[in-house]
């Protein structure tokens, strides 16, 4: 099973993307984070194969998340 982490502060977009991906690939686990800080916390506790991030988010933006990665 592959794991995707989506970091984006737009909940409706994140939810619809997660649901769409689940239909396309039921073996894909999709994690979501509302900002870079939450994404960083998830990355410290779980292995993730791919990160998809928005660049403009509150608390910690996508550029800071990329620098962490």
C-alpha positions in Angstrom: 0.0 0.0 0.0 1.3 3.5 -0.9 0.7 6.5 1.2 0.0 10.0 0.0 0.0 13.1 2.2 -2.0 16.1 1.0 -1.2 19.4 2.9 -3.7 22.1 2.0 -5.8 24.5 4.1 -8.8 24.3 1.7 -10.8 21.5 3.3 -13.3 21.0 0.5 -10.4 20.6 -2.1 -8.6 18.2 0.2 -11.7 16.1 0.8 -12.7 15.9 -2.8 -9.2 15.0 -4.0 -8.9 12.3 -1.3 -12.3 10.8 -2.2 -11.5 10.9 -5.9 -8.2 9.2 -5.4 -9.8 6.5 -3.3 -12.1 5.6 -6.2 -9.2 5.5 -8.7 -6.9 3.4 -6.4 -8.5 1.7 -3.4 -5.0 0.6 -2.2 -3.8 4.2 -1.8 -3.9 5.5 1.7 -4.5 9.3 1.7 -3.5 11.4 4.8 -4.4 15.1 5.0 -3.0 18.0 6.9 -4.5 21.5 7.1 -1.0 23.2 7.2 2.6 22.4 7.1 3.0 22.0 10.8 0.4 19.2 10.9 2.0 17.6 7.9 5.4 17.7 9.6 3.9 16.0 12.7 2.4 13.3 10.5 5.7 12.8 8.7 7.6 12.3 12.0 5.3 9.4 12.9 4.4 7.7 9.6 6.2 6.8 6.4 4.8 8.6 3.4 5.6 7.8 -0.2 4.5 11.2 -1.8 3.7 14.6 -0.5 1.4 17.0 -2.3 1.4 20.5 -0.8 -0.2 23.8 -1.2 2.4 26.6 -1.0 0.2 29.3 0.8 -1.0 28.0 4.1 -1.3 29.4 7.6 1.0 28.4 10.5 3.6 26.7 8.2 3.5 27.2 4.5 4.4 24.8 1.7 7.9 26.3 1.2 8.7 25.7 4.9 7.4 22.1 4.6 9.5 21.5 1.5 12.6 22.8 3.4 11.8 20.4 6.2 11.5 17.5 3.7 
